């Protein structure tokens, strides 16, 4: 979901700078992320609030883009199924896995991210990973 946020943040910033509408197409192989974005978007119309800081941040970027006459379209694509844009995005994500957070909005978002310890158990073995 962070990649979606980062892309939309860039487009929202460009929209506010140029005052020109942007048409954004987001292709993602994360069905979970897309469902969360849709759930949050639909929930807003019912007065619900976002529980996730990242989801709220995504919604804020969509609002900025729409406020200036632009729009955002989300499309689910099968992961690792020969889709060229998806393969390029996957390669870029892997290349930046260990990179440092450098931009101001990444640092702002990172402040809201919390980690917690997690132990996975194998059912058949009963042993932790």
C-alpha positions in Angstrom: 0.0 0.0 0.0 3.0 2.3 0.6 3.9 2.3 -3.1 0.3 3.4 -3.9 0.5 6.2 -1.3 3.9 7.3 -2.6 2.7 7.5 -6.2 -0.5 9.3 -5.3 1.4 11.7 -3.0 3.7 12.6 -5.9 0.7 13.2 -8.2 -1.2 15.2 -5.6 1.9 17.4 -5.0 2.1 18.0 -8.8 -1.6 18.8 -9.0 -1.3 21.4 -6.2 1.8 22.9 -7.8 0.5 23.1 -11.4 -3.2 23.4 -10.6 -3.7 21.0 -13.5 -5.9 17.9 -13.1 -4.2 14.5 -13.2 -5.6 11.2 -14.4 -4.0 8.4 -12.4 -4.1 4.7 -13.1 -3.0 2.5 -10.3 -2.4 -1.2 -11.2 -1.7 -3.4 -8.2 -1.4 -7.1 -7.5 -2.3 -6.5 -3.9 -6.0 -7.3 -3.7 -5.9 -6.7 0.1 -4.6 -3.1 -0.4 -7.2 -2.3 -3.1 -10.0 -3.7 -0.9 -8.8 -1.6 2.0 -8.7 1.6 -0.1 -12.2 0.9 -1.5 -13.6 0.1 2.0 -12.1 3.3 3.4 -13.4 5.3 0.4 -16.9 3.9 0.7 -16.9 4.2 4.5 -16.2 7.9 4.3 -19.6 8.4 2.7 -21.2 6.7 5.7 -19.3 8.9 8.1 -16.8 6.2 9.2 -13.2 7.1 10.0 -10.0 5.4 8.9 -8.3 3.2 11.5 -5.1 3.1 9.5 -2.9 6.1 9.2 -1.6 4.9 5.8 -5.2 4.4 4.5 -6.1 7.9 5.7 -3.0 9.2 3.9 -4.0 7.5 0.7 -7.5 8.9 0.9 -6.1 12.4 1.5 -4.1 12.2 -1.7 -7.1 11.0 -3.7 -9.1 14.0 -2.3 -6.4 16.5 -3.4 -6.4 15.0 -6.9 -10.2 15.0 -7.2 -10.5 18.5 -5.8 -8.5 19.8 -8.8 -10.7 17.9 -11.3 -8.5 14.8 -11.6 -9.4 11.2 -10.9 -7.8 8.0 -9.7 -8.7 4.5 -11.2 -7.6 1.3 -9.5 -7.1 -2.0 -11.3 -6.2 -5.3 -9.9 -3.6 -7.3 -11.9 -2.4 -10.8 -11.3 1.0 -10.8 -9.8 3.9 -12.6 -11.6 1.7 -13.3 -14.5 3.7 -11.7 -17.3 2.2 -8.2 -16.9 5.1 -5.9 -17.9 4.2 -2.8 -15.7 3.6 -5.2 -12.8 7.0 -6.8 -13.3 8.8 -3.5 -13.5 7.1 -2.3 -10.3 8.1 -5.5 -8.6 11.7 -5.1 -9.7 11.8 -1.5 -8.5 10.3 -2.5 -5.1 12.9 -5.2 -4.6 15.7 -2.9 -5.6 14.7 -0.4 -2.9 13.9 -2.8 -0.1 16.8 -1.8 2.0 17.0 1.9 1.0 16.9 4.6 3.6 13.8 6.9 4.0 14.8 10.2 2.6 11.8 12.3 1.5 9.9 14.5 3.9 6.6 12.7 3.3 8.2 9.3 3.8 9.6 10.5 7.1 6.1 11.8 8.0 4.5 8.6 7.2 7.1 6.5 8.9 6.3 8.2 12.2 2.9 6.6 12.1 4.2 3.1 11.4 4.5 0.8 14.4 6.0 -2.7 14.5 5.2 -5.5 16.8 6.8 -8.9 17.4 5.2 -11.8 15.6 5.9 -15.5 15.9 4.6 -17.9 13.2 3.9 -21.5 14.2 4.0 -24.5 11.8 0.8 -26.4 12.5 2.2 -29.8 11.8 5.4 -29.3 13.8 4.2 -26.9 16.5 7.5 -25.0 16.3 8.2 -21.3 15.9 10.0 -19.9 12.9 
